[in-house]
């Protein structure tokens, strides 16, 4: 009995320990919403867990995003909000931990009840544009983000219109997001995603559209800027060619100068692209008046991150097609944030430029703080200066004012952030290899901050080659062997790559002559000598299937080694038998009889052979024509041979 009781305690302890560990592993950080309600005025305060500082990074801090339950939002740490009407409102908080090693804390929504109206509500205009897309943070695997779609009626009459949100780009195999919740506060209605966009055209009304090129453009002309367009069905069709998924909403009775916000919760999928220098995007379309085709388009780019670090470098060249890359212009974006207690007046960005890119084609597309490009002479106004070294581009913001996140009276953390977005083209001659770039950021005279690596990669691609040649078998008699076939390999690989081939061989050769002498005793007692000579010949159609690893020494010379399997699809063998019979057993006895016989035999899928191969090519090693020589060492000695060929890779 004691023995059984001891065993029971032993197993109970084993089960208990992992159970305890499992409970500990499920503990997550949480943030709490505290609300001070005074009539219809509410002051919100977050209680957040302590931060775990990333070693070597700037001081860790939280950023905050609040949804106030009535269609308004705030990014202040402790916002004050006046509700317009009585009622119950659900406040949500997303706190994001910057320069912190853990996950963002989760927050339960909080119900706010407004029973009396003590303060007058005033709708304060917050939008500088009539259509914007924003997000509360950058996407991280297993973390939800919120996309805020804001729209404003700038017309002098009430409007009804449509809104589109496109997401999950087709260029990525898997989905990056799924919409888990859409929060509407102004009676917007979801419509079928298959609905056809139709409005009345305005081809000849004589109106004009603002252009980013500072030129006046008639609305019926094809030339349009990136945000104002007049062919809605075309824009929707183009968007569907870029994105897999979309959501369509209709709104109505929007008053002049009214601002509205829609909140989309986007959940990252397990298959989300993992590249931390990749740029993904969502697109919004705003049709302010459903009676017309006039609409605006906004593309919001987001950088994949593993942690929330405001200082980051990203690129749109994560995966590129090498065949078409000469027609592609790379775009890079460098983001930074002043985390100091005071403003920054000079910001220096020392950015790596890979050898394959042409520094002379670099163009600054956008920047913040917004300023002019510096002239060649010294100036006292704010400007962005661009200089170059052998390996870097150096962007310097001069005479600017970028507030610090720890600075007193700074509530909007976005005002402490900046960026430079630039484009650059490839050099005339470059190899198919990935690149890595990063930026050193220096605020005034502070210690430098180093960003992540922004990596560009090329898709393997497929190169199909045609190959013809001659096989030389030194140990086979009267051998004639010709072949043609195809090769499959990655397109224009830089150094190492795999190649597989399928060769169709036509091979004719003679086998060894066999001579047999014997004495024949007839029934009558006559004994004579007989010589049998057998000659074999073969006509084969063979398949060669080589698999080899190749290495390009340079653009013109390549080496390779691998294995080859050969099988005879058909083998036609002919045996010619010649029999000589001699009178007597003496060596010089005369012939008294001869017999000739011919036998034909056909077999399929025979003679499976395996061997090693070694080769060298000269010509255009990566793409185009070249000549080569290959030696095949079959494990059957008679079938060692040289192969001389011409190949053209496409």
N, C-alpha and C positions, 0 to 999 in steps of 0.2 A: 504493500500500500504506500509506504513512504517513497519507494522508487518511482511509482506512478505519479505521485504528487510532485516530486522534484522535476520530472520531465514536463509536467504541465506548467510549472513556474518558468522553466527554461524557454519553452516556446512562447509563452505569454510575454516574456521580456523582449524576445526577438521581434514580435509583432508590435509591441508598444513603442520601441525606439523609432522605427521608420514613420509610425503614425505621428509621433511628436515632431519629427523633422518636416513632414508634409505640412503640418499646421503652420510652422514657422515660415516655410517658403511662400505661403499664400498671403502673408502680410504685405499690404501695399500702403503707400503714402496717401494721405487724404488732406484736402484743404476744406475749410469750413467757411460758410458765408455768415457774416454778422450784419444785421440790418437795424438801423435806428429810424423808426417810422414816426414822423411828426405830421399828422394830417395826410396830405398827399405828397409830402416831400420825404424822400428816403435817402439816407446816407449808407452806403454799402462799404463794408470793410472785410478783407480776406484774412483768414488765419491760415498760414501756410507752414508746412514742416521745414525744418532746417535744411540747408543746402549742403551737398557734398562737393566740395571744390575740386575741379579738374586740375591736376598738378601742372604748373607752368602756364595756365590760362589766366586771363584777367579775372577780376573778382566776380564770383557767381552772383546772379540776381534773378528775380522773377519778373516776367511781363504778364499782363493780365488782359483778358478779354471777357467782357460781360455782355450778356443779353438780358435786357431789362423786362422782357415779357410783353411789351406793348409795341414792338416793332423798332425800338431804339436799341443802340448798343454803345459801349464805351470801352476805351483801352486805358483809362486811368486806373491807378492802383486802388483808389477809394473814391468812386464817383458819387456825385450828388444828382438826384434826378427828381423832377416834379412830374407826377402823373396827371394826365388831363381829366380822367374820369374815375369814378369810384369803381371798385371791383377787386378781383383777386388776380394777381400776376405771378407768374413763375419766373424767378430770376435764375440764370445759369452763369457759371463761372468756369473758365478755362485758364488755369495758371501754368505758365511755361517756364521751366527751369533752364536758364542759360548758363553755360560753362559748368554744368552740374553732371555728375556721373550717373545719376539715377533716372527713373522715368518721371514724367510730369505727374503731379498728384491728381487724384480723381476728386470730384466734388459733387455732392448731391444737390439737385436744384432746391431752391427755397421759395415757399409761398409767401407773397407779400399781400396783405389785405389793406386796401385803402377805403376807409369808411366815411371820411369827410374831405371836403375840398377846402383847404385853408389857404393855399397859395395859387396864384394865377399861373396856369401853364402857358408857356410861350414857345412856339415852334421856331427854333433857331436854325437858320440855313447852315448846313455843314458841308454841302457838296460844291466843289469848284467846277465840276463837270456834270453833265446830265446823265452820265452812265459810267459806273465804275465796278470793278471786281477787286475784292480784297480777300485776304486770308488771315487767320489768327496766328499761324506759325507754318514752318516748312514741314513737308511730309516726312515722317519717320515710320518705319515698319511697325505695325501693331499699335499705332497711335492715330486717333481720329483727328481730323482737321475740320475747320469751319470755313466755308467760302461765303462771303457776303456779297450779294448782288444788289447794288443800289441804283435806283433810277429816279429821274426828276422830270417833271413836266415844265418845259421852258416855253410852251406855247401860251397864248392868251385865251385859251378856251379849254373846257374839259375834254379829256381824251380817253379813248379805249385802245389798247394795243396788245402786243405780244412780247414775250421774253423767252429766249432759248439759252440753255446751258449745255455745252458739248464737253465730253470728258472721255478718257481712255483712248489715247492715240493708237491708230492702227499700226504704226511702225513698231510698237512693242507687242510681242506675241500674247502676253498675258495682260489681264486687266490690272490697272494700278489702283482703282477706286471702285467703290459702290456707294450709291447714295442711300444712307440709312434713315434720314429724316429730312423733311423740308418744312420749315416753319414759316407760315404765311400769316400776315397780320392785317391785310387790306382786302380780303375776299378775292384774292387771286385764285384762278381755277386751273387745275391741271387738265391738259388736253392730250389726246392720243399722239404718241410720238411719230405715228405714220401720217399725221395730218399734213396736207399739202399747203405750203405757204402761198397765199394768193391775196393780192391787194390791187387797187386800181393804180395804173401807171400815171406818171406825170412827166411826159417827155418834152413838152413844149410850153411849160408855164413861165419860162424866162427867169426862173430863180437861180441863185448862185450858191455855191457851197464853199466853205472855208477850206483851204488847202494848207498842208504843212510846209509847202514850198513857197508860201507867201504870194501865191498867184491866185487870180480870180478864175474860177472854173465853172462853166455852165453845168447845170445838173444833168443835162441830157448827153454830155460827153462821156466817153469811156474812161478817160483819165480821172481817177478818184484817189483820195488819200486812204489811209489804213483804217479810219474809223467811220467815215461818212460814206455810205453807198446807196445806190438807188435800185439795184436789181436784186430784190430779196430772194426769189427762187434760185438764182445763181449762187448767192452767198450760202444758202442752206445746202445746196447740192455740193458745193466745194467743201463745206464743213463736214458733211457726211463722208466725203472721200478721205478725210483726215482722222475723224473720230469714230469710234464704235458705238458710243452711247450718247443719248441726249435726253433732256427734259424740256418740255414746252409748257409755258404758263400764259394765261390770258388775264389781263387786268381791265378794269373799267372805272369810269367816273373819277378820273384823276384830275384834281383841280390845278389851276395854274400855280406854278412855283412849289407845288407839293413834292416832298421827298419821301420815298418809300424804300424799305430794305427787305430782302428775302434771305433767309439763312439756310444753307445746305450743309448737313453733316456728311462728310466724306470719310468712309472707313477704308483704310488701306488693306489691300488683300495680301495673303501670304506670298503670292506670286509677284508682288510689286518689284519693279526693277531695282536691283540692289546697288547699282553703281552710284557711289556717293558724289560723283561729279556730273551726273546726268541732269539735264533740264527736261522736265515734263510740263505740260500746259493744259489749261482748260480754256474754253472760248465761250464768251457771252455775246448774244445778239439782242439788241433793244430796238423794237419797232414802236416808236412813240405814238403813232396814230395808225390804227389798223386800216384806215381808208387809203393809205398810200404805201408805196414801196420804200420810202426813205427809212433808213435804219442805221444803226451804229454797231460796230464790232469791236470787242475788246478781247485780246489774248493775254492771259495771266500766266506767266512762267513761274515755275517752282523748282527749287533745287532739292534733289534727294539728299537727305542728311542722316547720319547715325546718332547725332546729338545736336542740341540746339546751340549752335555757335554762330553768332552774327557775322563773324569774319570768315568769309568763304569765297572760293573760286569755283566756277562751273562753266560748262561748255555745251553747245548743241552737237558736238562731234563725237558723242559717246560711241556710236557704232556707225561706220560709214561704208558705202559701197565703193571699192577702189576703182572700179571701171568708170564711175561717174564723178569721182571726187574732184577732178579738174574743173568741173562746173559748179563746185560747191564753195561757198564762202563760210568760213568758221566764225562763230560768234562766241565771245567769252564775256563773262560778267564777274566782276570782283566786288564783293559786298564787305562793308566794314561798319563798325559802330564805335563811337567814342564813349568809353565806359569810365571816363575820368570825372573829377569833381568840378572841372572847369571846361570852357570851350576850347576847341582846337582851331588854330589859325593856319597851320600848314600840315598837310597830310601827304605822305610820300608812299607810293605803291611801286615796289620793285618786282616786276612780273617776268617770269621765265618765258622766252619765246623759243619753241623747238626749232631745230635746224631745218625741218621740212617746210617751215612757213616763211613767207617773204615779208620781212619787217617793213619794206617800203610801201606795202599795200594796207598797212594798219590805218583804220579810220575809227575815230571816237564817235559812237552813235548816240549815246546818252550819258548823262552823269548827274549826280546829286552830291553836294550842293550844285544847283544849276548855275553855270557861269560860262563866260566866253573862253575860247581857246586863246592861250597866251600868244602875243606877237613875238617877233624875234628880239625886240628891245624890252628893257625892264619897264614895268608899269606898276601903278599903285592900286589898281582896282583888282577885284577877284577874277581869277582865271585859272585854267587847267593847262599845265605845261607838259609836253610829251618829248622825252629824249630817249636815246638808244645807246646801249653798249653792244658788244659782240653777241651776247646771249640774252639780253633783257630789254624790255621796254619799261621806262620809268615815268609814271604819271605823278605829277605833283600839283596838288591843289594849293594855290597861293592866295594869301590875304582873304581867307574865308572865315566864317563863324559857324562851327558845328558844335552845338551844346553837348555837354556830357550827361550821361544817364544818372550820375550821382550829383549833378549840379542842382542847387536849390531852385525851387519853383519850376522845374522841368517836369511836366506831367505826361507829355506825349512822347513815348519812347521812340516812335518812328522818326521824330525830329532829330534824334541823335545818330541816325543811320545814314550812310551814304553808299554810293556805288559808282562804278565806271563800267560801261558796256561798250565793247569795241568789236569790230570785224577785222578779219585778216584772211588773205588768200594763200594758197599753197605756192611753193617755189616751182620753177619749171621742171626740175628733176629731183625726185624724192623717192625714198624706198617705202615699201609696205611694212611699216613697223609702228607700234603704238608709241605715243608720246606722253610725257608727264610734265605738268607745269604747276607752279605754285607762286604765291605772292608774299612778299615781306611787306608788312604795313607798319609805318612809323608815324605816330601822332606827335607833332612838334619834336621835342627832344626826348621822348619817352622810349622805353625799351621796345624793340621790334616785336611784332606779332606775326607768326607764320601761319598761313592758311593751309587747308588740305591740298592734296594733289588733284588737279583736274586732268583726267586721262582721256585721250582719244584713242579709239581702236578701229580696226578695219574688219569688216565681215570677211570670212574666208573666201567666199565666192567660189565659182566653179570654172575651171579651165578645161575645155575639151580639146584634145589633140588628135591629129591624124598621123599615122606612122606607116612607112613602107620600107622594105629592106631585103637583105640577102643573108642567108645562114650558111656558114662555111664549116662543114664537118670534115676534119682532116683524117679521121680514122675510118670513114665509110667510103666504099668504092662507088664511083660514078654518082656522087651525091649532087642533087640539085634541089635547092630549097629557097622558096620565096614566100614573103608574108606581107600582109597588110592588116591594119587594125586601128584601135582607138585607145586613147589614154584619158584618164580622169584625175585631176589634181586641183588643189586650191589655186585661185587666180593670182598669178604674178607674185608668188611668195618671195619673201626677202632672203632668207637663208635656208632653214630646214623645212621640209614638207614631205608628206606622203603622196605616193602616186600608185595608182592601180591601172592595169592594162588588160586588154583582151586582144590577142593576136590570132589571126587565121593563117595557118601554115599550109603550103602545098609542098610536099617532100617526096622525091623519088630517089631511090638508092638501091644498090645491089648488096646482097648479103655475102658472107664468106662461101667459097666453093668447098663442098664436102666430097671427098673421094674415098670410096670404100672398096677394098679388094677381098675376095673370098673364094674358096674352092667349093665347087658344086659336084656332088656325087649323084649321078642318075641311077635309075632302077636297073638299067642294063649293065651296070658296073663301070660305065664310062665316067671318068673324072676330068673336070676342066676348071680353068681359072676364069673368074668373072670380076669385072671392074665397074663400079657404079659411081658416076659423077653427077652431083646434084648442085644446080645453080639456083639461088633464090633472088627475087627482085620484089621491091615493095613500092606501092603508091599510096601515100598516106595524106589524109587531111587532118591536121592536128590543131588543137586549141592550146595556146600558151596563156597562162594567167599569172603574170608577174605582180608581186606586191613589193615595193621598194621604198626606202627612205633616201631622199635626195638632198643635196646641199649645193647651193649656188655660191661658188667662190666669189664671183662678181657678176656683172651683167652678161658675160659672154661664156664663161666656163662653169660647168656643173658636174658633180660626181654623184654616184648612186650605188647602193648595195641593197640586196634583198633576197627573197625566195621566189622560185618559179615552179609552178605545177603545170605539167603537160599531159594531155590525154588525147588519144587518137579517136576522132569522131568516126572515121572509117579507115580501115586498113585492108587494102587489096594486095594479097601476096600471090606471087606466081612462082611455082617450082618447075624447073625443066630438068628431067632425069634422063641421062644418057647411059645405057648399059652396053658394055663390050664383053663378048664371050670369046675366049682364046682356046685353040685346040691344044690341050695338054697343060701341063703345069709349068713348063719352061718359060723364063722371062721373054724369050724371043719367039714364042709360039705365035703363029698367025691367027688372025681374027676369023671366026667362022660365022658370027652372028652379031647384029647390033639391034638395040631396041631404044626408041625415043618416046618419052611420055611428058605431057604438060598438064599440071594441075593448078587450078585457080581456087582461091578461097577468100571470102570477104568477112571481116569482123567489125563490130562497132563497139565504141567505148572500151578500148583496150589500151595497154601500154601506159599506165599511169606512172609518170616519172616526176621526181622532185629534185631540185638542185639549187645551188647558190648562184647569184649573179653579181657581177661588178661592171660598172660602166662609167664612161666619161662622155660629155657632150661639148661641142664648141659651136658657137653661133650666138643666137639670142636666147640666153638661158631661161629667162623668165616668161617671155611671151614672144611668139613669132617663130621663124624657121631656125633649125640647127641640125648639125650632123652628129652622129654618135657611133660609138663602138662598145659592144657589150660582150663579156665572156661568161658563158654559162657552164658551171661545173655540175653536171648531173652525177648522181650517185651510181649511175651505170656508166662505166668509163668510155664505152664506145660512143656515147652521145654527148661528150664534151664538145663545145663548138663556139665559134665566134659569130657575132651578129653585127652587121654593118647596116646603118639605117639613116633615113632622113625623117625628121619630125617637124610638125608645125602646130604650135599651140595657139589656141584662140581665146 
